[in-house]
Amino acid sequence: MPVRGLDGKVVVVTGGAGGIGAATCARFAAEGARVVVVDIDEARAERVAGEVTAAHRAAGGEALARTVDLADFAATAAMVADIEQTVGPVDVLVNNVGWDVFTPFLKSGPSFWDKIIDINLRSVLNITHPVLASMVARKAAGRVVSVASDAGRVGSSGESVYAACKAGIIAFSKTLAREHARHGITFNVVCPGLTETAMLESFMDGAGDKEKLRQAFVRAIPMGRFGKPDDLPGAILFFASDDAAFVTGQVISVSGGLTMHG
């Protein structure tokens, strides 16, 4: 059953050329949304935008690509201004960009911390600020959905700084949900568990015996498998839709039961 209220909406998805991002862009376009695929990799962003548009043009959906380093606030704000002038005011922001490698905290240092924080936390601050300012100025009932991680809810060995960033996104979202409830703007968070993406492969490459680790992870997941990128868009689209108009400040895990929160 389709979710309500996404047809014709302008949706910005960061990290849109990755596994979860591309699957999410496709699902929004299938609902008739105009999707902006934001990614630092221009070639991949253009490819995903082209594939999404070709697959969902009949449903009224389309996708366009934009390239930016989200760690650069000025460049990000300029990109948001360009999107609002050339595509339209942003109705939905999906903060999906993320990156990590397996690194015990005592084996890491400031340069690594800066990179993790820039990609996983600063990027969210940098793009949410101009998008939110526009939503408030327009008195628009906007939606901001951030993709965090169960690492930010329960911790994860070898991911201390990444987990701190993702926990920060959860707290950031809950705080903005309180600050902007009166504006009708909602903030919610989707936390993937172990999901088959390039980032997960990179993470496991740095952890030693990759196949042994994979088997241990699968044994720990009650549903007996890793997640797939297509497992995430349903929760993201729900939070972005009119069906979730009275839902804000919430966090949902999509983890096959690996983590269960009351």
ZILINUR-V626391 format. One record per backbone hydrogen bond with DSSP energy under -1.0 kcal/mol. NH is the residue of the N-H (numbers start at 1). CO is the residue of the C=O. E is the energy in kcal/mol with one decimal. If there is no record, write none. Layout:
nh->{NH NH}
co->{CO CO}
e->{E E}
This chain:
nh->{8 9 11 12 13 14 15 16 18 22 23 24 25 26 27 28 29 30 32 33 34 35 36 37 38 39 45 46 47 48 49 50 51 52 53 54 55 56 57 60 61 62 64 66 72 76 77 78 79 80 81 82 83 84 85 86 87 88 91 92 93 94 95 96 103 107 108 113 114 115 116 117 118 119 120 121 122 123 125 126 127 128 129 131 132 133 134 135 136 137 138 140 142 143 144 145 146 147 148 150 152 153 154 155 159 163 164 165 166 167 168 169 170 171 172 173 174 175 176 177 178 179 180 183 184 185 186 188 189 190 191 193 196 197 201 202 203 204 205 206 207 210 213 214 215 216 217 218 219 220 223 224 227 231 232 236 237 238 239 240 241 241 242 244 245 247 249 252 254 258}
co->{32 6 34 92 36 94 38 38 15 18 19 20 21 22 23 24 25 26 29 28 9 62 11 64 13 66 41 42 43 44 45 46 47 48 49 50 51 52 53 57 56 33 35 37 69 72 73 74 75 76 77 78 79 80 81 82 83 83 10 10 143 12 145 94 158 104 105 109 110 111 112 113 114 115 116 117 117 118 121 122 123 124 125 127 128 129 130 131 132 133 134 135 140 91 186 93 188 95 190 192 149 150 150 151 156 159 160 161 162 163 164 165 166 167 168 169 170 171 172 173 174 175 176 180 181 180 142 144 250 146 252 254 227 195 197 198 199 200 201 202 204 208 209 210 211 212 213 214 215 216 256 221 194 228 229 232 233 234 235 236 237 238 4 241 242 244 187 189 191 255}
e->{-2.5 -1.9 -2.8 -2.8 -2.5 -2.5 -1.1 -2.3 -1.5 -2.9 -1.9 -2.2 -2.6 -2.1 -1.8 -2.3 -2.3 -2.0 -2.0 -2.1 -3.3 -3.0 -3.1 -3.6 -2.5 -2.0 -2.4 -2.6 -2.1 -2.7 -2.5 -2.2 -2.5 -2.8 -2.3 -2.3 -2.0 -1.8 -1.3 -1.7 -2.0 -1.6 -2.6 -2.5 -2.3 -2.2 -2.9 -2.1 -2.0 -2.4 -2.2 -2.1 -2.6 -2.4 -1.5 -2.6 -2.9 -2.2 -2.1 -2.0 -2.5 -3.2 -2.1 -1.2 -2.4 -1.8 -1.8 -2.5 -2.8 -1.7 -2.5 -2.9 -2.8 -2.3 -2.6 -2.2 -3.0 -1.4 -1.9 -3.0 -1.9 -2.1 -1.9 -1.6 -3.1 -2.4 -1.8 -2.2 -2.7 -2.2 -2.3 -2.6 -1.9 -2.0 -2.4 -2.8 -2.4 -3.5 -2.0 -2.0 -1.6 -1.0 -2.5 -1.4 -2.0 -3.3 -2.0 -2.2 -2.4 -2.6 -2.0 -2.0 -1.7 -2.2 -3.0 -2.5 -2.2 -2.2 -2.5 -2.1 -1.4 -2.4 -2.3 -1.0 -1.7 -1.7 -2.0 -2.0 -2.8 -2.4 -3.3 -2.2 -2.9 -1.5 -1.9 -2.3 -2.5 -2.6 -2.0 -1.1 -1.4 -1.3 -2.2 -2.4 -2.3 -2.1 -2.5 -2.4 -2.1 -1.3 -1.6 -2.4 -3.4 -2.6 -1.6 -1.7 -3.3 -1.8 -1.9 -1.5 -1.0 -1.1 -3.1 -1.2 -1.6 -1.9 -3.1 -2.2 -2.6 -1.4}
